[in-house]
Amino acid sequence: DADVTQTPRNRITKTGKRIMLECSQTKGHDRMYWYRQDPGLGLRLIYYSFDVKDINKGEISDGYSVSRQAQAKFSLSLESAIPNQTALYFCATSEAGTDYEQYFGPGTRLTVT
Amino acid sequence: QKEVEQDPGPLSVPEGAIVSLNCTYSNSAFQYFMWYRQYSRKGPELLMYTYSSGNKEDGRFTAQVDKSSKYISLFIRDSQPSDSATYLCAMSETNAGKSTFGDGTTLTVKP
């Protein structure tokens, strides 16, 4: 079984809808991350969490919110989706002190029409 | 200007060629330098990392870091079709808790 799972894997939604992307991990890592990937733009950090009570904004947090429900679960929400949020979204985890080694989930392809 | 700039590619080489992938950066505080490989429709996976300056070798892969020039490279020897993927460089400061990624270079190795 995969160590980092993301649901859904694909989602099409309409402008203005609220949508939640979920991430679960069985690696026992404290740190979790949400990234967005657009063609030719690499990975951009949206939010990251050091533990359940420590959540930090990344470089592109506007329009997004997160919830760390447990050590193993980190959710990303788009409160009112817009077309330029169409992208591939990745969740990742790492151990404290080894942030250079991140483990990524399979990604969620989100399309906002 | 971005903190991390990566040669854009795409790159297409014949099987057996030596491949050089490169990134430059502007943040002197970066101490960890990583290379991730991402196959189509998959999440990135860590290929190798280097701490501070120097070289690191792992099989056919060699990572080089030149902090004086703020330049890092990944060399692939005897490239194989299975090496066809997007390669992302990434960098982080010690204890920063996060990494900054380049935009990626897509490599195709033709049989």
Interface residues (C-beta under 8 A of the other chain):
Chain A: V4 R31 Y33 Y35 G40 L41 G42 L43 R44 L45 Y48 F50 N56 G58 F90 A92 G97 D99 Y100 E101 Q102 Y103 F104 G105 P106 G107
Chain B: Q6 P8 Y32 M34 R41 K42 G43 P44 E45 L46 Y49 L88 A90 S92 N95 A96 G97 K98 S99 T100 F101 G102 D103 G104
